[in-house]
Amino acid sequence: MNARVLLVDDDAELAGMLRDYLVGDGFAAEAVHDGETGARAALSGDYAIVVLDVMMPGLGGVEVLRRIRARSAVPVLMLTARGDEADRIVGLELGADDYVPKPCTPRELAARLRAILRRTRGGAGLVGDAAGPLQAGALVLWPGQRRAELAGQPLGLTSTEFSLLELLARRAGRVVSKAELSEEGLGRPLTRFDRSIDVHVSSLRQKLVPLPDGRSRILTVFRKGYQLVRE
């Protein structure tokens, strides 16, 4: 079954062009043109992924994302103004899975959507996904179910957060570079000045309670990457 994509963008011409391309590329895509309608549709459970424009009149993309994340973990890809890092960071902090700067090509958008959907549906694509629970101390992940617990308590993670945590857990005690996290966790090469990984890891740290000695479970290794502490 083709993945259903919801496009939320007040630019009807652009949204229509993107929708038509995605349909021709094998997706089932629909477009709405205001934030209120977009938020309701995104929360309907009818869509596999949402493409959300940041800059919309009335209810803007950031507030739409806030409403979505209050009730749903559906993957969200943000469309942001090129060069506007503030919008990107705010979106990622609120739980967006990734972003694409506008103007973007339909081909790039389709590639990003497929990368996110692969993670959502099939785990991080690493050997051993179907081998059962993955445990790193008090942290337990079920990659096939995209489910995680810490000390027996469920973790509410976005698709991207789960993918990054899975990568770190599989290599617990070892440093994982930002380039590896971006390529394997986000499905795209790391670019200069891209802070997406840092923002996602910061969100993970907030969701993972510290170790008994007060240290964060995810350490920053200067100029190298991140490391999940092996308990």
DRENTORPA-498518 format. One record per residue (C-alpha): residue in one letter; x, y, z. Coordinates in Angstrom, 2 decimals, decimal comma. Layout:
% DRENTORPA-498518
<atom><residuo>A</residuo><c1>X</c1><c2>Y</c2><c3>Z</c3></atom>
...
//
This chain:
% DRENTORPA-498518
<atom><residuo>M</residuo><c1>0,00</c1><c2>0,00</c2><c3>0,00</c3></atom>
<atom><residuo>N</residuo><c1>1,34</c1><c2>3,43</c2><c3>-0,93</c3></atom>
<atom><residuo>A</residuo><c1>2,34</c1><c2>5,61</c2><c3>2,03</c3></atom>
<atom><residuo>R</residuo><c1>-0,16</c1><c2>8,40</c2><c3>2,63</c3></atom>
<atom><residuo>V</residuo><c1>1,48</c1><c2>11,83</c2><c3>2,82</c3></atom>
<atom><residuo>L</residuo><c1>-0,21</c1><c2>14,97</c2><c3>4,16</c3></atom>
<atom><residuo>L</residuo><c1>1,12</c1><c2>18,26</c2><c3>2,78</c3></atom>
<atom><residuo>V</residuo><c1>0,28</c1><c2>21,35</c2><c3>4,86</c3></atom>
<atom><residuo>D</residuo><c1>1,24</c1><c2>24,54</c2><c3>3,03</c3></atom>
<atom><residuo>D</residuo><c1>-0,66</c1><c2>27,77</c2><c3>2,35</c3></atom>
<atom><residuo>D</residuo><c1>1,06</c1><c2>28,02</c2><c3>-1,06</c3></atom>
<atom><residuo>A</residuo><c1>-1,56</c1><c2>26,08</c2><c3>-3,02</c3></atom>
<atom><residuo>E</residuo><c1>0,43</c1><c2>26,10</c2><c3>-6,24</c3></atom>
<atom><residuo>L</residuo><c1>3,58</c1><c2>24,70</c2><c3>-4,63</c3></atom>
<atom><residuo>A</residuo><c1>1,64</c1><c2>22,16</c2><c3>-2,57</c3></atom>
<atom><residuo>G</residuo><c1>-0,20</c1><c2>21,01</c2><c3>-5,69</c3></atom>
<atom><residuo>M</residuo><c1>3,04</c1><c2>20,60</c2><c3>-7,61</c3></atom>
<atom><residuo>L</residuo><c1>4,62</c1><c2>18,61</c2><c3>-4,77</c3></atom>
<atom><residuo>R</residuo><c1>1,49</c1><c2>16,49</c2><c3>-4,37</c3></atom>
<atom><residuo>D</residuo><c1>1,38</c1><c2>15,64</c2><c3>-8,07</c3></atom>
<atom><residuo>Y</residuo><c1>5,06</c1><c2>14,68</c2><c3>-8,08</c3></atom>
<atom><residuo>L</residuo><c1>4,70</c1><c2>12,48</c2><c3>-5,00</c3></atom>
<atom><residuo>V</residuo><c1>1,66</c1><c2>10,73</c2><c3>-6,46</c3></atom>
<atom><residuo>G</residuo><c1>3,60</c1><c2>10,09</c2><c3>-9,66</c3></atom>
<atom><residuo>D</residuo><c1>6,48</c1><c2>8,77</c2><c3>-7,55</c3></atom>
<atom><residuo>G</residuo><c1>4,37</c1><c2>6,16</c2><c3>-5,79</c3></atom>
<atom><residuo>F</residuo><c1>2,98</c1><c2>7,98</c2><c3>-2,76</c3></atom>
<atom><residuo>A</residuo><c1>-0,64</c1><c2>8,68</c2><c3>-1,91</c3></atom>
<atom><residuo>A</residuo><c1>-0,51</c1><c2>12,43</c2><c3>-1,22</c3></atom>
<atom><residuo>E</residuo><c1>-3,08</c1><c2>15,02</c2><c3>-0,24</c3></atom>
<atom><residuo>A</residuo><c1>-2,69</c1><c2>18,74</c2><c3>0,43</c3></atom>
<atom><residuo>V</residuo><c1>-4,40</c1><c2>21,20</c2><c3>2,77</c3></atom>
<atom><residuo>H</residuo><c1>-3,68</c1><c2>24,90</c2><c3>2,94</c3></atom>
<atom><residuo>D</residuo><c1>-4,15</c1><c2>26,14</c2><c3>6,50</c3></atom>
<atom><residuo>G</residuo><c1>-2,84</c1><c2>25,17</c2><c3>9,91</c3></atom>
<atom><residuo>E</residuo><c1>-6,15</c1><c2>24,37</c2><c3>11,60</c3></atom>
<atom><residuo>T</residuo><c1>-7,14</c1><c2>21,90</c2><c3>8,88</c3></atom>
<atom><residuo>G</residuo><c1>-3,62</c1><c2>20,51</c2><c3>8,80</c3></atom>
<atom><residuo>A</residuo><c1>-3,52</c1><c2>19,85</c2><c3>12,54</c3></atom>
<atom><residuo>R</residuo><c1>-6,86</c1><c2>18,01</c2><c3>12,45</c3></atom>
<atom><residuo>A</residuo><c1>-5,85</c1><c2>15,93</c2><c3>9,46</c3></atom>
<atom><residuo>A</residuo><c1>-2,45</c1><c2>15,05</c2><c3>10,94</c3></atom>
<atom><residuo>L</residuo><c1>-4,14</c1><c2>13,81</c2><c3>14,12</c3></atom>
<atom><residuo>S</residuo><c1>-6,72</c1><c2>11,75</c2><c3>12,24</c3></atom>
<atom><residuo>G</residuo><c1>-4,41</c1><c2>8,74</c2><c3>12,01</c3></atom>
<atom><residuo>D</residuo><c1>-4,95</c1><c2>8,56</c2><c3>8,26</c3></atom>
<atom><residuo>Y</residuo><c1>-1,43</c1><c2>9,56</c2><c3>7,22</c3></atom>
<atom><residuo>A</residuo><c1>1,97</c1><c2>7,88</c2><c3>7,47</c3></atom>
<atom><residuo>I</residuo><c1>3,89</c1><c2>11,16</c2><c3>7,42</c3></atom>
<atom><residuo>V</residuo><c1>3,25</c1><c2>14,92</c2><c3>7,41</c3></atom>
<atom><residuo>V</residuo><c1>5,06</c1><c2>17,63</c2><c3>5,42</c3></atom>
<atom><residuo>L</residuo><c1>4,53</c1><c2>20,90</c2><c3>7,28</c3></atom>
<atom><residuo>D</residuo><c1>5,44</c1><c2>24,41</c2><c3>6,15</c3></atom>
<atom><residuo>V</residuo><c1>6,72</c1><c2>26,64</c2><c3>8,95</c3></atom>
<atom><residuo>M</residuo><c1>5,53</c1><c2>29,98</c2><c3>7,57</c3></atom>
<atom><residuo>M</residuo><c1>1,74</c1><c2>30,02</c2><c3>7,27</c3></atom>
<atom><residuo>P</residuo><c1>-0,75</c1><c2>32,78</c2><c3>8,12</c3></atom>
<atom><residuo>G</residuo><c1>-3,04</c1><c2>32,18</c2><c3>11,07</c3></atom>
<atom><residuo>L</residuo><c1>-1,96</c1><c2>28,99</c2><c3>12,80</c3></atom>
<atom><residuo>G</residuo><c1>1,71</c1><c2>28,65</c2><c3>11,84</c3></atom>
<atom><residuo>G</residuo><c1>3,68</c1><c2>25,50</c2><c3>11,32</c3></atom>
<atom><residuo>V</residuo><c1>5,41</c1><c2>25,60</c2><c3>14,71</c3></atom>
<atom><residuo>E</residuo><c1>2,09</c1><c2>25,70</c2><c3>16,56</c3></atom>
<atom><residuo>V</residuo><c1>0,68</c1><c2>22,97</c2><c3>14,32</c3></atom>
<atom><residuo>L</residuo><c1>3,69</c1><c2>20,81</c2><c3>15,19</c3></atom>
<atom><residuo>R</residuo><c1>3,17</c1><c2>21,55</c2><c3>18,88</c3></atom>
<atom><residuo>R</residuo><c1>-0,43</c1><c2>20,33</c2><c3>18,63</c3></atom>
<atom><residuo>I</residuo><c1>0,59</c1><c2>17,22</c2><c3>16,74</c3></atom>
<atom><residuo>R</residuo><c1>3,31</c1><c2>16,26</c2><c3>19,20</c3></atom>
<atom><residuo>A</residuo><c1>0,97</c1><c2>16,72</c2><c3>22,16</c3></atom>
<atom><residuo>R</residuo><c1>-1,06</c1><c2>13,77</c2><c3>20,89</c3></atom>
<atom><residuo>S</residuo><c1>0,82</c1><c2>11,89</c2><c3>18,17</c3></atom>
<atom><residuo>A</residuo><c1>4,23</c1><c2>10,56</c2><c3>17,15</c3></atom>
<atom><residuo>V</residuo><c1>3,41</c1><c2>10,64</c2><c3>13,42</c3></atom>
<atom><residuo>P</residuo><c1>6,62</c1><c2>11,55</c2><c3>11,53</c3></atom>
<atom><residuo>V</residuo><c1>6,80</c1><c2>15,23</c2><c3>10,57</c3></atom>
<atom><residuo>L</residuo><c1>9,09</c1><c2>16,80</c2><c3>7,97</c3></atom>
<atom><residuo>M</residuo><c1>9,30</c1><c2>20,60</c2><c3>8,20</c3></atom>
<atom><residuo>L</residuo><c1>9,65</c1><c2>22,94</c2><c3>5,21</c3></atom>
<atom><residuo>T</residuo><c1>11,73</c1><c2>25,92</c2><c3>6,37</c3></atom>
<atom><residuo>A</residuo><c1>13,00</c1><c2>29,11</c2><c3>4,78</c3></atom>
<atom><residuo>R</residuo><c1>16,51</c1><c2>28,62</c2><c3>3,43</c3></atom>
<atom><residuo>G</residuo><c1>19,06</c1><c2>29,95</c2><c3>5,91</c3></atom>
<atom><residuo>D</residuo><c1>16,56</c1><c2>30,36</c2><c3>8,76</c3></atom>
<atom><residuo>E</residuo><c1>18,28</c1><c2>28,24</c2><c3>11,39</c3></atom>
<atom><residuo>A</residuo><c1>16,03</c1><c2>29,46</c2><c3>14,20</c3></atom>
<atom><residuo>D</residuo><c1>12,92</c1><c2>27,89</c2><c3>12,64</c3></atom>
<atom><residuo>R</residuo><c1>14,76</c1><c2>24,64</c2><c3>12,05</c3></atom>
<atom><residuo>I</residuo><c1>16,02</c1><c2>24,38</c2><c3>15,61</c3></atom>
<atom><residuo>V</residuo><c1>12,63</c1><c2>25,23</c2><c3>17,12</c3></atom>
<atom><residuo>G</residuo><c1>10,98</c1><c2>22,61</c2><c3>14,91</c3></atom>
<atom><residuo>L</residuo><c1>13,51</c1><c2>19,94</c2><c3>15,83</c3></atom>
<atom><residuo>E</residuo><c1>13,21</c1><c2>20,79</c2><c3>19,53</c3></atom>
<atom><residuo>L</residuo><c1>9,44</c1><c2>20,37</c2><c3>19,30</c3></atom>
<atom><residuo>G</residuo><c1>9,84</c1><c2>16,92</c2><c3>17,76</c3></atom>
<atom><residuo>A</residuo><c1>10,11</c1><c2>17,34</c2><c3>14,00</c3></atom>
<atom><residuo>D</residuo><c1>11,89</c1><c2>14,38</c2><c3>12,45</c3></atom>
<atom><residuo>D</residuo><c1>13,79</c1><c2>16,41</c2><c3>9,87</c3></atom>
<atom><residuo>Y</residuo><c1>13,54</c1><c2>19,50</c2><c3>7,71</c3></atom>
<atom><residuo>V</residuo><c1>14,01</c1><c2>20,54</c2><c3>4,08</c3></atom>
<atom><residuo>P</residuo><c1>14,87</c1><c2>24,16</c2><c3>3,21</c3></atom>
<atom><residuo>K</residuo><c1>12,62</c1><c2>25,90</c2><c3>0,69</c3></atom>
<atom><residuo>P</residuo><c1>12,73</c1><c2>26,08</c2><c3>-2,23</c3></atom>
<atom><residuo>C</residuo><c1>13,30</c1><c2>22,34</c2><c3>-2,50</c3></atom>
<atom><residuo>T</residuo><c1>13,04</c1><c2>19,99</c2><c3>-5,44</c3></atom>
<atom><residuo>P</residuo><c1>10,24</c1><c2>17,41</c2><c3>-5,40</c3></atom>
<atom><residuo>R</residuo><c1>12,89</c1><c2>14,72</c2><c3>-5,89</c3></atom>
<atom><residuo>E</residuo><c1>14,73</c1><c2>15,80</c2><c3>-2,71</c3></atom>
<atom><residuo>L</residuo><c1>11,48</c1><c2>15,87</c2><c3>-0,76</c3></atom>
<atom><residuo>A</residuo><c1>10,55</c1><c2>12,37</c2><c3>-1,93</c3></atom>
<atom><residuo>A</residuo><c1>14,00</c1><c2>11,07</c2><c3>-0,95</c3></atom>
<atom><residuo>R</residuo><c1>13,71</c1><c2>12,55</c2><c3>2,54</c3></atom>
<atom><residuo>L</residuo><c1>10,24</c1><c2>11,13</c2><c3>3,00</c3></atom>
<atom><residuo>R</residuo><c1>11,41</c1><c2>7,66</c2><c3>2,02</c3></atom>
<atom><residuo>A</residuo><c1>14,36</c1><c2>7,89</c2><c3>4,43</c3></atom>
<atom><residuo>I</residuo><c1>12,04</c1><c2>8,77</c2><c3>7,33</c3></atom>
<atom><residuo>L</residuo><c1>9,51</c1><c2>6,10</c2><c3>6,40</c3></atom>
<atom><residuo>R</residuo><c1>12,23</c1><c2>3,44</c2><c3>6,19</c3></atom>
<atom><residuo>R</residuo><c1>13,21</c1><c2>4,25</c2><c3>9,76</c3></atom>
<atom><residuo>T</residuo><c1>9,61</c1><c2>4,31</c2><c3>10,93</c3></atom>
<atom><residuo>R</residuo><c1>8,67</c1><c2>1,02</c2><c3>9,36</c3></atom>
<atom><residuo>G</residuo><c1>11,83</c1><c2>-0,98</c2><c3>9,47</c3></atom>
<atom><residuo>G</residuo><c1>14,07</c1><c2>0,28</c2><c3>12,23</c3></atom>
<atom><residuo>A</residuo><c1>17,47</c1><c2>1,78</c2><c3>11,53</c3></atom>
<atom><residuo>G</residuo><c1>18,28</c1><c2>-0,84</c2><c3>8,93</c3></atom>
<atom><residuo>L</residuo><c1>21,06</c1><c2>-2,45</c2><c3>10,95</c3></atom>
<atom><residuo>V</residuo><c1>21,92</c1><c2>-6,12</c2><c3>11,27</c3></atom>
<atom><residuo>G</residuo><c1>20,00</c1><c2>-7,70</c2><c3>14,12</c3></atom>
<atom><residuo>D</residuo><c1>16,82</c1><c2>-5,62</c2><c3>13,94</c3></atom>
<atom><residuo>A</residuo><c1>14,68</c1><c2>-8,74</c2><c3>14,19</c3></atom>
<atom><residuo>A</residuo><c1>16,81</c1><c2>-10,48</c2><c3>16,82</c3></atom>
<atom><residuo>G</residuo><c1>14,64</c1><c2>-9,38</c2><c3>19,73</c3></atom>
<atom><residuo>P</residuo><c1>15,11</c1><c2>-6,72</c2><c3>22,42</c3></atom>
<atom><residuo>L</residuo><c1>18,24</c1><c2>-4,62</c2><c3>22,42</c3></atom>
<atom><residuo>Q</residuo><c1>19,46</c1><c2>-3,87</c2><c3>25,96</c3></atom>
<atom><residuo>A</residuo><c1>22,03</c1><c2>-1,39</c2><c3>27,24</c3></atom>
<atom><residuo>G</residuo><c1>21,85</c1><c2>-1,36</c2><c3>31,03</c3></atom>
<atom><residuo>A</residuo><c1>18,43</c1><c2>-0,11</c2><c3>32,14</c3></atom>
<atom><residuo>L</residuo><c1>17,59</c1><c2>0,86</c2><c3>28,56</c3></atom>
<atom><residuo>V</residuo><c1>15,67</c1><c2>-1,68</c2><c3>26,47</c3></atom>
<atom><residuo>L</residuo><c1>14,62</c1><c2>-1,18</c2><c3>22,85</c3></atom>
<atom><residuo>W</residuo><c1>12,39</c1><c2>-3,28</c2><c3>20,59</c3></atom>
<atom><residuo>P</residuo><c1>13,48</c1><c2>-2,15</c2><c3>17,10</c3></atom>
<atom><residuo>G</residuo><c1>10,77</c1><c2>-4,02</c2><c3>15,24</c3></atom>
<atom><residuo>Q</residuo><c1>8,09</c1><c2>-2,31</c2><c3>17,32</c3></atom>
<atom><residuo>R</residuo><c1>9,89</c1><c2>1,05</c2><c3>17,54</c3></atom>
<atom><residuo>R</residuo><c1>9,40</c1><c2>0,90</c2><c3>21,30</c3></atom>
<atom><residuo>A</residuo><c1>11,78</c1><c2>1,77</c2><c3>24,14</c3></atom>
<atom><residuo>E</residuo><c1>11,79</c1><c2>1,60</c2><c3>27,93</c3></atom>
<atom><residuo>L</residuo><c1>14,13</c1><c2>2,93</c2><c3>30,58</c3></atom>
<atom><residuo>A</residuo><c1>14,07</c1><c2>1,16</c2><c3>33,94</c3></atom>
<atom><residuo>G</residuo><c1>10,71</c1><c2>-0,32</c2><c3>33,00</c3></atom>
<atom><residuo>Q</residuo><c1>9,15</c1><c2>3,03</c2><c3>32,06</c3></atom>
<atom><residuo>P</residuo><c1>8,09</c1><c2>3,68</c2><c3>28,45</c3></atom>
<atom><residuo>L</residuo><c1>9,92</c1><c2>6,40</c2><c3>26,52</c3></atom>
<atom><residuo>G</residuo><c1>7,93</c1><c2>8,66</c2><c3>24,25</c3></atom>
<atom><residuo>L</residuo><c1>10,30</c1><c2>9,07</c2><c3>21,30</c3></atom>
<atom><residuo>T</residuo><c1>9,89</c1><c2>10,45</c2><c3>17,80</c3></atom>
<atom><residuo>S</residuo><c1>10,90</c1><c2>8,25</c2><c3>14,89</c3></atom>
<atom><residuo>T</residuo><c1>14,23</c1><c2>10,05</c2><c3>14,53</c3></atom>
<atom><residuo>E</residuo><c1>14,97</c1><c2>9,97</c2><c3>18,26</c3></atom>
<atom><residuo>F</residuo><c1>14,37</c1><c2>6,22</c2><c3>18,30</c3></atom>
<atom><residuo>S</residuo><c1>16,67</c1><c2>5,68</c2><c3>15,33</c3></atom>
<atom><residuo>L</residuo><c1>19,49</c1><c2>7,69</c2><c3>16,90</c3></atom>
<atom><residuo>L</residuo><c1>19,07</c1><c2>6,01</c2><c3>20,28</c3></atom>
<atom><residuo>E</residuo><c1>19,12</c1><c2>2,60</c2><c3>18,62</c3></atom>
<atom><residuo>L</residuo><c1>22,40</c1><c2>3,45</c2><c3>16,88</c3></atom>
<atom><residuo>L</residuo><c1>23,93</c1><c2>4,62</c2><c3>20,16</c3></atom>
<atom><residuo>A</residuo><c1>22,62</c1><c2>1,58</c2><c3>22,07</c3></atom>
<atom><residuo>R</residuo><c1>24,04</c1><c2>-0,88</c2><c3>19,52</c3></atom>
<atom><residuo>R</residuo><c1>27,43</c1><c2>0,74</c2><c3>20,07</c3></atom>
<atom><residuo>A</residuo><c1>27,09</c1><c2>1,46</c2><c3>23,79</c3></atom>
<atom><residuo>G</residuo><c1>30,44</c1><c2>2,38</c2><c3>25,31</c3></atom>
<atom><residuo>R</residuo><c1>31,83</c1><c2>3,48</c2><c3>21,93</c3></atom>
<atom><residuo>V</residuo><c1>31,82</c1><c2>6,86</c2><c3>20,25</c3></atom>
<atom><residuo>V</residuo><c1>29,48</c1><c2>7,31</c2><c3>17,29</c3></atom>
<atom><residuo>S</residuo><c1>30,38</c1><c2>10,23</c2><c3>15,04</c3></atom>
<atom><residuo>K</residuo><c1>27,86</c1><c2>12,87</c2><c3>14,00</c3></atom>
<atom><residuo>A</residuo><c1>28,45</c1><c2>11,84</c2><c3>10,40</c3></atom>
<atom><residuo>E</residuo><c1>27,44</c1><c2>8,25</c2><c3>11,19</c3></atom>
<atom><residuo>L</residuo><c1>24,40</c1><c2>9,39</c2><c3>13,15</c3></atom>
<atom><residuo>S</residuo><c1>23,28</c1><c2>11,62</c2><c3>10,30</c3></atom>
<atom><residuo>E</residuo><c1>23,85</c1><c2>9,07</c2><c3>7,55</c3></atom>
<atom><residuo>E</residuo><c1>22,38</c1><c2>6,08</c2><c3>9,40</c3></atom>
<atom><residuo>G</residuo><c1>19,86</c1><c2>7,85</c2><c3>11,65</c3></atom>
<atom><residuo>L</residuo><c1>18,60</c1><c2>10,67</c2><c3>9,42</c3></atom>
<atom><residuo>G</residuo><c1>19,27</c1><c2>9,00</c2><c3>6,10</c3></atom>
<atom><residuo>R</residuo><c1>21,32</c1><c2>11,88</c2><c3>4,72</c3></atom>
<atom><residuo>P</residuo><c1>24,94</c1><c2>13,07</c2><c3>4,80</c3></atom>
<atom><residuo>L</residuo><c1>25,97</c1><c2>15,50</c2><c3>7,49</c3></atom>
<atom><residuo>T</residuo><c1>26,38</c1><c2>19,01</c2><c3>6,12</c3></atom>
<atom><residuo>R</residuo><c1>28,46</c1><c2>21,87</c2><c3>7,44</c3></atom>
<atom><residuo>F</residuo><c1>26,78</c1><c2>23,88</c2><c3>10,23</c3></atom>
<atom><residuo>D</residuo><c1>23,91</c1><c2>21,34</c2><c3>10,44</c3></atom>
<atom><residuo>R</residuo><c1>22,86</c1><c2>21,15</c2><c3>14,09</c3></atom>
<atom><residuo>S</residuo><c1>20,08</c1><c2>18,60</c2><c3>13,66</c3></atom>
<atom><residuo>I</residuo><c1>21,95</c1><c2>15,78</c2><c3>15,41</c3></atom>
<atom><residuo>D</residuo><c1>22,85</c1><c2>18,03</c2><c3>18,35</c3></atom>
<atom><residuo>V</residuo><c1>19,21</c1><c2>19,08</c2><c3>18,81</c3></atom>
<atom><residuo>H</residuo><c1>17,90</c1><c2>15,51</c2><c3>18,61</c3></atom>
<atom><residuo>V</residuo><c1>20,52</c1><c2>14,30</c2><c3>21,11</c3></atom>
<atom><residuo>S</residuo><c1>19,64</c1><c2>17,17</c2><c3>23,46</c3></atom>
<atom><residuo>S</residuo><c1>16,01</c1><c2>16,06</c2><c3>23,34</c3></atom>
<atom><residuo>L</residuo><c1>17,03</c1><c2>12,46</c2><c3>24,05</c3></atom>
<atom><residuo>R</residuo><c1>19,03</c1><c2>13,57</c2><c3>27,08</c3></atom>
<atom><residuo>Q</residuo><c1>15,95</c1><c2>15,27</c2><c3>28,48</c3></atom>
<atom><residuo>K</residuo><c1>13,93</c1><c2>12,08</c2><c3>28,09</c3></atom>
<atom><residuo>L</residuo><c1>16,57</c1><c2>9,74</c2><c3>29,54</c3></atom>
<atom><residuo>V</residuo><c1>16,88</c1><c2>10,21</c2><c3>33,29</c3></atom>
<atom><residuo>P</residuo><c1>20,52</c1><c2>10,62</c2><c3>34,42</c3></atom>
<atom><residuo>L</residuo><c1>22,64</c1><c2>7,75</c2><c3>35,68</c3></atom>
<atom><residuo>P</residuo><c1>22,67</c1><c2>7,12</c2><c3>39,46</c3></atom>
<atom><residuo>D</residuo><c1>25,89</c1><c2>9,15</c2><c3>39,74</c3></atom>
<atom><residuo>G</residuo><c1>24,22</c1><c2>12,14</c2><c3>38,06</c3></atom>
<atom><residuo>R</residuo><c1>25,95</c1><c2>11,86</c2><c3>34,68</c3></atom>
<atom><residuo>S</residuo><c1>24,02</c1><c2>12,08</c2><c3>31,45</c3></atom>
<atom><residuo>R</residuo><c1>23,47</c1><c2>8,72</c2><c3>29,76</c3></atom>
<atom><residuo>I</residuo><c1>24,72</c1><c2>10,24</c2><c3>26,51</c3></atom>
<atom><residuo>L</residuo><c1>28,17</c1><c2>11,82</c2><c3>26,65</c3></atom>
<atom><residuo>T</residuo><c1>29,57</c1><c2>14,37</c2><c3>24,22</c3></atom>
<atom><residuo>V</residuo><c1>33,05</c1><c2>13,42</c2><c3>23,05</c3></atom>
<atom><residuo>F</residuo><c1>34,65</c1><c2>16,64</c2><c3>21,84</c3></atom>
<atom><residuo>R</residuo><c1>35,16</c1><c2>16,78</c2><c3>18,07</c3></atom>
<atom><residuo>K</residuo><c1>34,27</c1><c2>13,09</c2><c3>17,75</c3></atom>
<atom><residuo>G</residuo><c1>30,58</c1><c2>12,52</c2><c3>18,45</c3></atom>
<atom><residuo>Y</residuo><c1>28,37</c1><c2>10,97</c2><c3>21,10</c3></atom>
<atom><residuo>Q</residuo><c1>28,57</c1><c2>7,92</c2><c3>23,32</c3></atom>
<atom><residuo>L</residuo><c1>25,86</c1><c2>6,06</c2><c3>25,22</c3></atom>
<atom><residuo>V</residuo><c1>27,34</c1><c2>5,16</c2><c3>28,60</c3></atom>
<atom><residuo>R</residuo><c1>27,60</c1><c2>1,42</c2><c3>29,14</c3></atom>
<atom><residuo>E</residuo><c1>26,21</c1><c2>0,64</c2><c3>32,61</c3></atom>
//
